[in-house]
Amino acid sequence: MRRGLSFVNVTALALGLAFLYLPILILVIYSFNASRLVTIWGGWSTRWYVSLLGNQAILDAAWISLRIAFLAACVATVLGTLAALALVRAGRFRGRLLFSGLVYAPLVMPEVITGLALLLLFVAVDIERGFWTVTIAHTTLTMGFVTVIVQARLLGFDRSLEEAAMDLGAPPLRTFMTVTLPLIAPAIAAGWVLAFMLSLDDFVIANFTTGPGARTLPIHIYSEVRLGVKPEINAICTIIVAVVALGIVAASLLTKLSGAKPESSGAPL
């Protein structure tokens, strides 16, 4: 009986993984296709990766996406960390429920609604859509994820380490910088990596809030695919998959490091 259940579980798991990752694997394989026709295999080649280096439109879109993702991740990490500190350390302050709802809303709200709401906001305040509106939108999208990660770390934080530092004469700011911050740094770094990956990968919200001169890579890929899949698209998508996979692995390792780090390893005062 157990063997039968084990076989069913393994089969279900294998089918689920195949459903999720087989299309990505096919994409990666065909990015090394020597043929110009993406549906016909012509042997192994890296010619489309070389050709990609000469495609200035894709390179410009990638550079814009990287800049937006970096800025949005940095701002979201700062704001998300402060929000996590307020939710964990500030106690039951007035408006806490509303504040937490506003922070976590982008996590559960459909991206179409978020993108449309931000578009209406930018139009109402007469802000020209472009690079900075996409950056603001991605900051709004990713801040909640950073808050969740840092908040989880703060909930398991040993407050006695901070109390010991203050008993030894350290002021609150120095206690935070030398004790609290080093211990929650892996969670903050994990939040930054996750925010960067989410911003780099976003299409829906960027499509609502973009403007002239701010064509991100996902938007460029979508506009190119509508006219037919080119071999260079397979190559750039494979690179994005590799970058996102590395980012997710890094975020997971940092989160585990944050949870496994001994609570007694406070930084010296």
C-alpha positions in Angstrom: 0.0 0.0 0.0 2.8 2.4 0.9 4.7 1.6 -2.2 1.6 2.3 -4.3 1.1 5.7 -2.6 4.8 6.5 -3.0 4.6 5.7 -6.7 1.6 7.9 -7.1 3.2 10.8 -5.3 6.4 10.5 -7.3 4.5 10.3 -10.5 2.3 13.4 -9.6 5.5 15.3 -8.6 7.2 14.4 -11.9 4.2 15.4 -14.0 3.9 18.7 -12.1 7.6 19.5 -12.5 7.4 18.6 -16.2 4.4 20.8 -16.7 6.2 23.7 -15.1 9.8 23.3 -16.4 9.6 21.4 -19.7 8.6 24.5 -21.7 11.5 26.4 -20.2 13.9 23.5 -21.0 12.7 23.5 -24.6 13.3 27.2 -24.8 16.8 26.8 -23.5 17.6 24.0 -25.9 16.3 25.9 -28.9 18.3 29.0 -28.0 21.3 26.9 -29.1 19.6 26.0 -32.4 21.7 26.8 -35.5 18.7 27.2 -37.7 17.1 30.5 -38.3 13.7 28.8 -38.1 13.0 28.3 -34.4 10.8 25.3 -34.9 13.3 23.3 -37.0 16.4 21.9 -35.3 19.6 22.7 -37.3 22.3 21.5 -34.8 24.0 23.1 -31.8 25.3 26.6 -32.2 25.9 29.8 -30.1 25.4 32.1 -33.1 22.3 33.7 -31.7 24.1 34.7 -28.5 26.7 36.3 -30.6 24.0 38.0 -32.8 22.4 39.2 -29.6 25.4 41.3 -28.8 24.8 43.3 -32.0 21.1 43.9 -31.4 21.2 47.4 -29.9 17.4 47.5 -29.3 17.5 44.5 -27.0 20.6 45.7 -25.2 19.1 49.1 -24.6 15.9 47.6 -23.2 18.0 45.2 -21.0 20.0 48.2 -19.7 16.8 50.1 -18.8 15.3 47.1 -17.0 18.5 46.6 -15.0 18.6 50.2 -13.9 14.9 50.2 -13.0 15.3 46.9 -11.1 18.3 48.1 -9.2 16.7 51.4 -8.1 13.4 49.9 -7.3 15.0 47.1 -5.2 17.1 49.6 -3.2 14.2 51.9 -2.4 11.9 48.9 -1.7 14.5 47.4 0.6 14.8 50.5 2.7 11.1 51.2 2.9 10.2 47.5 3.4 12.7 47.2 6.2 11.4 50.3 7.9 7.8 49.0 7.5 8.8 45.6 9.0 10.5 47.4 12.0 7.3 49.4 12.5 5.0 46.4 12.4 7.2 44.3 14.8 8.6 46.9 17.2 6.0 49.7 17.3 3.4 47.7 19.1 -0.4 48.3 18.7 -0.2 51.8 17.3 -3.3 53.6 15.9 -3.8 52.7 12.2 -1.7 49.6 12.4 -4.4 47.5 10.6 -4.7 50.0 7.8 -0.9 50.4 7.5 -0.3 46.6 7.3 -3.1 46.3 4.8 -1.6 49.0 2.6 1.8 47.3 2.8 0.6 43.8 1.9 -2.1 44.8 -0.6 0.3 44.6 -3.7 1.1 41.0 -2.7 -2.5 39.8 -3.2 -3.9 42.4 -5.6 -3.9 41.4 -9.4 -1.2 43.2 -11.2 -3.7 44.6 -13.8 -5.5 46.4 -11.0 -2.3 47.7 -9.5 -1.0 48.9 -12.9 -4.3 50.6 -13.7 -4.4 52.3 -10.3 -0.9 53.6 -10.7 -1.6 54.8 -14.2 -4.7 56.7 -13.0 -2.6 58.2 -10.2 0.2 59.4 -12.5 -2.4 60.9 -14.9 -4.2 62.6 -12.1 -1.1 64.3 -10.7 0.1 65.0 -14.3 3.4 63.1 -14.1 5.0 62.3 -17.4 5.2 58.5 -17.7 8.6 57.1 -18.3 11.6 55.7 -16.4 10.7 57.1 -13.0 7.1 56.1 -13.1 8.0 52.5 -13.8 10.6 52.7 -11.0 7.9 54.0 -8.6 5.5 51.3 -9.7 8.0 48.5 -9.2 8.9 49.9 -5.8 5.3 49.7 -4.8 5.0 46.2 -6.1 8.1 44.8 -4.4 8.1 46.6 -1.1 5.6 44.2 0.5 7.8 41.2 -0.3 10.8 42.8 1.4 8.5 43.6 4.4 7.4 40.0 4.7 10.9 38.6 4.6 12.4 41.1 7.1 9.4 40.9 9.4 9.8 37.1 9.6 13.4 37.5 10.7 12.5 40.2 13.3 9.8 38.0 14.8 12.4 35.4 15.7 15.0 38.0 16.9 16.4 37.7 20.4 15.8 41.1 22.0 18.1 40.2 24.9 21.0 40.9 22.6 19.9 44.5 22.2 19.1 44.9 25.9 22.6 43.6 26.7 24.2 46.2 24.3 22.2 49.0 25.9 23.0 47.9 29.4 26.7 48.2 28.4 26.1 51.9 27.4 25.3 51.7 23.7 22.7 54.2 22.6 19.7 52.9 20.6 21.1 53.9 17.2 24.5 52.3 17.8 22.7 49.2 19.1 20.7 48.9 16.0 23.7 49.5 13.7 26.1 47.1 15.5 23.7 44.4 16.8 20.3 44.3 15.1 21.4 45.2 11.5 24.1 42.6 11.1 21.8 39.9 12.4 19.0 40.8 10.0 21.3 41.6 7.1 20.8 38.2 5.3 17.0 38.8 5.4 17.5 42.3 4.0 19.8 41.0 1.3 17.3 38.3 0.4 14.5 40.9 0.2 16.7 43.0 -2.1 17.4 40.1 -4.4 13.8 39.1 -4.6 12.7 42.7 -5.3 15.3 42.9 -8.0 14.1 39.7 -9.7 10.4 40.7 -9.5 11.1 44.1 -11.0 13.3 42.6 -13.8 10.6 40.1 -14.7 7.5 42.4 -14.5 5.6 43.1 -17.7 2.0 44.0 -16.7 2.6 47.0 -14.4 5.5 48.3 -16.5 3.2 48.2 -19.5 0.7 50.4 -17.8 3.2 52.9 -16.4 5.9 53.1 -19.1 6.4 56.0 -21.5 8.8 57.2 -24.2 12.4 56.1 -23.6 11.4 53.6 -20.9 10.8 50.4 -22.9 11.8 47.6 -20.5 13.1 44.2 -21.7 9.8 42.2 -21.1 7.9 44.8 -23.1 10.4 44.7 -25.9 10.2 40.9 -26.0 6.4 40.9 -26.1 6.3 43.4 -28.9 8.9 41.3 -30.9 7.1 38.0 -30.3 3.8 39.3 -31.7 5.6 39.6 -35.1 7.1 36.1 -34.8 9.7 34.4 -32.5 13.2 35.2 -33.5 16.2 33.1 -32.5 17.6 36.1 -30.5 14.5 36.1 -28.4 15.2 32.5 -27.3 18.7 33.6 -26.4 17.8 36.6 -24.3 15.0 34.7 -22.6 17.5 31.9 -21.7 19.8 34.6 -20.1 16.8 36.0 -18.2 15.9 32.5 -16.9 19.5 32.0 -15.8 19.6 35.3 -14.0 16.3 34.8 -12.3 17.2 31.3 -11.2 20.5 32.5 -9.7 18.6 35.3 -7.9 16.1 32.9 -6.5 18.8 30.5 -5.3 20.7 33.4 -3.7 17.5 34.7 -2.0 16.8 31.2 -0.6 20.3 30.7 0.7 20.3 34.2 2.3 16.9 33.5 3.9 18.1 30.1 5.3 21.3 31.8 6.5 19.2 34.4 8.3 17.1 31.7 10.0 20.0 29.5 10.9 22.4 32.2 12.2 22.9 31.7 15.9 21.0 34.4 17.9 24.0 34.7 20.2 26.3 35.9 17.5 25.8 39.6 18.1 28.3 42.1 16.7 30.9 43.6 19.0 30.1 47.0 20.4 
